[in-house]
Structure formats: C-alpha cells, structure tokens
Amino acid sequence: MDEQRVRGSGPPSAGRFRHGPAWWRSGPPWAARWGDDGERNAVAAWPWASTLLLTAFVLVGSTFAARGQEGERADLDLFARVLLVIAAGLLLWRGRYPVAVLFGTATATATYLGAGYPYGPVFLTVAVACFSAVVAGHRRAAWAAVGALWAAHVLVAHWLYRWLPPSGDAAASWGQEAVVLAWVAAIMAGAELARARREQWARERAERAQAARRRADEERLRIARELHDVLAHSISVINVQAGVGLALLDSDPEQARTALTTIKSASKEALGEVRQVLDNLRAPGEAPRAPAPGLDRLPELVAQAASAGLTVEVEGEPPRLPPGTDLAAFRIVQEALTNVVRHSGSRHARVRLDRAGGAGGGALRLCVDDDGPATGADAGGSGNGLAGMRERAAALGGTIEAGPRPEGGFRVLAVLPLGAATAKEGDR
C-alpha cells in the first residue's frame, strides 16, 4: 500500500460519493482547521447548514418583531427582506473571508436600521460575524466594524431620524444606547474568550505533538544504541576469531575449530539480543520477554574478550542496581572492551567497579583501562560508541570521561548516580 492510499488521497471522486463532499467532512462550520503542529490551515469549512438555519431564523424572527413594533417602525417590505438575506447569507463565507463578511454584514445591518425597519434578530448576524472574525484573529477589524455600526446607529437615532423613515419618529433615548453598548461588550467578551480558548487548545495540541515526536526520537535513539552495542561487540569478536580461524585453518585445525565455535556462540548471542530489541519494537506496550542484561553478565563479557585474545581483570563486585542503571553499566563496559579489541594493541584490560558514597545515594564508578598503543585509531574509537556511552550516562544524570592515560593506553571512566530517582526505578 503506497503512501498516497494510506493518507486517503487519490482521485477527488474516489471518496466524494462514499463520505460526502469535502466541505461536509471538514469539521465545525466556523472553525478553521489546525494541523498536528498547531499551525492554522488556510481552508475553512463551508457552513451551509448553520447559515441556512440562521437566515430562516432572522427572516421569521424579524416578521414577528415587525408585528410587535407596528406603527413605531417601518413595515417589512421586499427591500428589508433582501437586506436580511444579505446580512445572514454573507455568513456562508465567514470561515474564509471573516473581515469582508463582518464589514458586509455590518453595512447591511446599518442600512436596514437606517431605513427605519424594526429592531430584531438582524443583530444576531453581526454578532456571529464578529465572533468569527475575533476567533480567526482579526480583533482590530472586529472592533472597528462594531464601532462603526454603533456610530451609524447613534447618528441615525439622534440626528438623521428627522429625514429618514418612519415619519414622525422621535430621537432614541440614551438608555437604549447603553443597552446597545452592553450588547456589543457581551459579544466581544464572548468572542475574546472563545479566541483565547482556541489558542490554548492549539498550543496544547502542538505541545502534545512535539512531546510525541520527542518520545519517538528518544525511543529511536535508544534502539539505535542497543543495536550498535550488541552488534559492534559481537561482530568485533567474530571478526577477530574469523581472522584466527583463517590463519590457523591449515596449521592448527583444532584451534581453528575453537575459533569457529566462538564465532557460532557470539553470533547466536547477538541474534538473540537483536531479536529481543525487535520484539520490543513490534510490541512497545508489552513487557520484555527476556530480562535486560546487567553487570551480572560481566563474566560473559570477560569470557568473550578472552576468546578474542584480550585478558580482562575485574576489580570490585557489581552492586545491586536498578534495571536501567544496570543495563547502562553493562553496555558501557561492553562498548569499552569492544573498543579495546578493535582499536588498541593491548592484550590486557582492567575493569574497576566501586560505589562512591555521597548525598542522594552516591554513585557507581566504572573504570576501564588498557595499556596498549592505539592501532590505526584512538583506543576509544571514532564512531558512535563513545556518543552512545555518553547518551546512556546523561540519561541517568551521569557523566563519561574518555581519553588517553598519562602513563599510556586509554581510559573510560563512567559515573552513574544512584539517587532517589534511580532508586524508584529499581523499585519498579
């Protein structure tokens, strides 16, 4: 299945008849669309249903309002109904052109009021247009349009009423203007509240998407470190033993057989650990089928290093550690010994383990030394090994120091804290 089909794209007619037209599927009629990254998309919905319903409500409501204001305001005629349809019908474009719709609706409403037609639901069209403009981020335009409409109303109700219908009309009271101002303030307050909530939702969506991407990146780096540590160590042992087997195949078949046996064992172990990593990747929510390696497997590392011709001396007893710290310590020692096998001319290495006391639970100190000269590259390697060790230590709040020793050779020193956070991890 290609990417186009996964995303549901393709010929426009393919989904049109199964799921309805695009404007019907695009969500709330007044809301512009927001992507996973919080960015506002340009295309908004066509709010047919709400516009038709609002137009019908304005026409019917204005008819009842005219009956209640008969003799006080001009009767509804064809021109009045056209203005009502224009004021409400413009709302169909409020999601795409909110500013133009707002000023158009305000103009139609001002014309309606200037012609002396009855007060009524026509103000609702301005309220909806103003609400849409503020939510879309056009706050100044909304204030300007509403302010202009109120100024036009004041002008008509207190000055131009002498020359405008209905005849014999008197000036409006300033108390009525106070009611209009309160109505405008309520609309703007509601719109501002909706805008603030919408921006908050957009930020929350963007933060959740960013957190998901960050977790995915961290998981990808963790898997990359695991695969690198497993494969680098095992393949280094296999490479050394393959060289030994080839060199002794004719002169010492028994020793060559031993080398091949070591290759088989190392490859089997590597396949098992790679399979475990892949199982965790396929079923991320399930518990691992096999326990993660720790310092209790240090004798296996020593035996594998010995099969590659490296003698490893271990000083100190591995302490009881939480699973995460135990895995990191094991991988650090494994990578350090792999670098000795691959990049150092030394045939002897020392691993020292000790627990340093201190506030917050102390720290585990791991020190891996070799005394041989580098062969072709620094004894610490030049690839991803040191970077992976530093990432493991940093994830636990620890540090890694790696570099040449003054007396010769190379040293890797890791300090992994055993504080409260690590202790909680161990409790799990």
N, C-alpha and C positions, 0 to 999 in steps of 0.2 A: 504494500500500500504506500503510495507516494505521499510526499508532504502536503501536496495540494488537496488530496482527498481527505487526509487526516484533519486538516483545518476546515473542511467543509466548503472549500471554494470550488470553482469549476464553472461550467456554463451557467449564466444567470437564470435560465429557465429550469434548471435541474431541481432547485429547491423551492421555486416560486409556487408551484401548484401543490407541493406537499405541506409546506409550512406557512403559506400566505406571503403577501408582498413584504418587502424589506421594512417599509415604514411601520407595518403592524407588529414586527418582531423586535423593534429597537428599544422597547422599554417605556418608562414613564413619559407621557407626552410632552411635559415641559422641561425635562431634564436632558441636557447634553450628555453624551457618552463619555465615560472616563476609562482609560486603559489601566492595565495592571501596574504601570509605573507612575500612576497619578496624573498623567498628562491628559488635558482635555482634548477630545477629538472634535473636529470641526463640524461633523454632520450630526444634526439632531433629528428627532422624530417628527413625523407629520401628525399632529394631534387632531385627526379628523373627528373622532367621537366626542371629545370634550368640547371642541369648537361648535359642532352642531348642537350639542346639548345646551351650551351657554347661549347660542344665538336664539334657540327656541325659548329659553327662559327669559331672555331680555325682551323679546317681542311680546310674549304673553304677559310678563310682569309689567311692562310699560302700558299695555292695554288696560290692565286693572288699575294702575296708578293714574292713568288719564281719567278713568271714571271717578276716582276719589278726588281729583283736582279739577273737576269740570267747572267751568266758569272762572277759575283762577288762572289757568294756563291755557295755551293754545291747544286745539284738538289735534290728535294724531292724524296726519294725512300721509299721502304717498311719500312725500319728501322726508318726513320724520322716520318712516319705516325704512327708507333707503339708508338714512344716516345710522339707524340702529343696526342694520345688517352690515354696513361697512365697519362700524366700530367693533362689532363682535366677530365678523368674518376675517378681519385682519389678524386676529389671534391665531389663525391657522399657521402663520409664518413666524410666530413669536420665538420658536426654538432656533430658527436660522437667522433671522434679522430682528433681534429684540429691540434695538434702538429705533429703527424705522417703524416697527409696529407700534411702539409706545407713542411716538410723536404722531403717527397717523391716527391712532385711537383717541389720543388727547384732542387732536384737531377736530375729528368728527364729533366728539362729545361737546367741545366748546361751541361748535356750530349748532348742535342740537339745542343746547341751553340758550344760546343767543337768539334762536328763533322762537323762544318762549314755550317750548314744548315741556310737558310735565317732567318733574323730577322722578327718578325711579331707578331701575336696575342698570341703566346705562353706565352708572358709575362703577359697576362691577367689572365692566370691560377694561376700564382704566386701571382698576386695582390688579387684575390678572396680568395686564401688560407690564405694569410697574413691577410687580412681583417677579415676573420672568426676567426683566432687564437687570434687576438688582442681583438675582441669583446667578445670572450669567456674568456678573462682574461689572456692569455698566451703572455704577452708583450715581455718578455725576449726571449722566443723561437722565436717569430716573428722577432725581431731584429737580433738574431743570424742567422736564416735561410736566411734572406735577405742579411745580411752582408756577409755570406759565398758565396751566389750566386754572389754577386758583386765582391768579391775577386777572385772567379773562373773565372769570365768574364775578369777581369784585367789580370790574369795570362795567359789566353788563348790569349787575344787580343794583349799583349805586349811581350810575351816570347814564349809560346808554339805554336804560329801560324806557326813557321818555320817547325814544324814536323807534323802539323795537316792539314787536308783538309780545304779549297781547295788549291791546289798547286799554288804557286806564290802569295799568299795572303800577303798583307803588314800589318804593325802594325796599330792598330786603333789610331785615334787622341785622345788626352786628352780632347778635347772639347766634343767628343762623350761620354767620361766617365762622364763629368759634366752633360750631358743630362740624363744619366742613374741615377746619384745621385739625380737629381731633381725629376725624375720619382719615385724613391724609397721614397724620402721625402714626395712627394704628397700622395703616397699610405699610408704611415704610419700616416701622419697627418689626412687623412680621416678616417682611422681605429680608431685612438685615439678619434676623435670627435664622431664617432658612439658609441664607448665603453662608453664615458662619458655620452652621451645622454641616452644610455640604462640603465646605473646605476642610472641616475637621475629618469628615468621612474619607475625603480624598487623601489627606495626609496619612490617615490610618491605613488605607489600602496600600499606599506607596510604601509605608514602613513595613507592613506585613510582606509585601512582595520583596522588598530589599532584604528583610530578615530571612525569607525563604531562599533567596539567591545566596546569601551569606552562608546559610547552613549547607546548601548544596555544594558551595565551593569548599567549605571545610571538610565535608564528607569526601569529596573528590580528592583533596589533598591527603586525607587520612588513608584512603585506599591506595593512592599512589605511593605513599611512604611504606605501607605494608608490603605491596608488591615489590618495590625496589629492594627493601631489606631482605625479603625472602629470596628473591631471585639473585640478587647480587652475591649474597653469601653462598648459596648453593651452587651457582654457576661458577664462582671462583674456585670452590673445592673441586667441582667436576673438571674444570679446565686444568688445574694442577695435576689431578690424578690421571687425566687423559694423556697429558704430556709424559708422566711417569710410565704409564702403560705402553705408550708407543716406543719410548726409549728402551724399555726392558722386555718388549714382546719376544725378541729372539734370544737375548742373552739370559734372561731370568723369567721364564714364563710364570712361575709361581708368584713372583712379586707383581707381575703384570695382572695376574688374576686377582690379587688383593686390591690393586688399583681399580679394576673394573667393578669389584664388589662394592668398594667405597662409592664409586660413581652411581651404581644402582641404588644404594641406600640414600645418598644425598638427593638424587632426582626424585625418589619416592617421597621423601620428606617434603621437598619443595612442592611437588604436585599436591600433597595433602594440605599444605598451608595455603596454596593458591586456591584450591577448591573451597577451603573454609572462607576465604575472603570473598569469593564469588557467590557462595551461598548466602552470606550476609548481604551482599549487594542485591541479590534477587529477592530476598525476603527481609527488608530492612526492619520490619516491626517484630520479627521473631527473635527469640533468644538464640545465641550461637549454639550449634550442635556440639562443638568441642571447646574446652576451655582455652583461653588465650595463653600463649606461652609466657613464662616468667623466669625469674632467676633460679627457680628450682630446676630448670633445664640447663643450667650453666655447665654441668658435667658433659652434656651432649655437645655443647659448643667446643669444649676443650678437646673432646674425642675427635670431632670433625676437623678442628685445627691441626691436631696431631696427625690425622690421615693426610693432611696437605703438607706435612713436613714442618709444622710450627709447634713448638713446645710452649704451653701456656701454664704459668704458675699463678695460682689463685690464693690471695691472702684475704682472710676475713670470711665470716659466714654471712650468707644472704639473710637480711632481716625479713620479718613478716611485713608484707607491703600490700596496699590496696591494689586491685586488679589493674587499674590504669597506670599507676606508677610502676608496678611490677613489669607490665608489658613494655613500657618505655625504657626501663633499665635494661631489660633483656635485649631489646633492639639496638640500644646504644652500644652495649658490649659486643653484640653480633656484628654491627657495622664497623666498629673499631678493629676487631680481629680480622674482618674481611679486608679492610684497608691494609693491614699489616701483610696479609698473604699476597695481596695484589701489587702493592706499591713499595714494599720495604724489602731490603736484602736480609733483614734479620730473621733468624730461625728461632727466636725466643721472645716471648712477651709476658708481661706481668699484669694481672688484674687485681686491684686492691678495692675492697669493699669496707666501708666503715660508716657508722652513723654518728653524725656530729650533733651534739646537744644544742639547745637554744630555745628561745621563746617561740611558742606556737607549735611545738612538736619536733623541732630540729630539722635535719636534712640528711639525705643519703648522699654520700660521696662515692663516685665511681671513677677510678683512675686506671687507664690502660696505657702502658708504656711499652715501647720496643727500643732496642739499642742499635738497630742496623741502619745503614745508609739507605737513602731513597734510591729506587731503581726506575729511572725514566721519568718519574713524577714524585711529588712530595709524598711522604709516607701517609699523610692524611687523605690523599686522593684529591681529585679536582672536579668531581662530578656532583651528583645530588646527595651523596652520602652525608657529608657534613651539614648541608642545608636541612636534610631530614632530621638529623640528630638535634639540631638547634630548634627546629619546629616542635619536636616532641618535648624537649625540655621547656621551651617557652609556654607550651600549652598547660604545663603543670606549675608555671611560675618559677622554673629553674633556669639554670644557665649552662652553657657548654663553652669550654676553653680548649682549643686545639691548636697545636703548633709544635715546632722543633724544640727539643730539650737542649739546655746549655751544654750538657755533657754528651750530646749526640742522640740520634734517634728522634722519636716523635711521641707526643703525649696527648691523650684525650682525657680531659677532666670534666666530669658532669656533676652538678649539684642539683639534686631534686628535693624540694621542700616536702616535709611531712606534716603540714599544718592541719588546721581544723577542716578545711575543705577537702584535703586528701583523706583525712580520717573518715569523713562522711562517705566518701566514695568507697572506702573499704568496707563500711558497714553495709552498703548495698550489695 
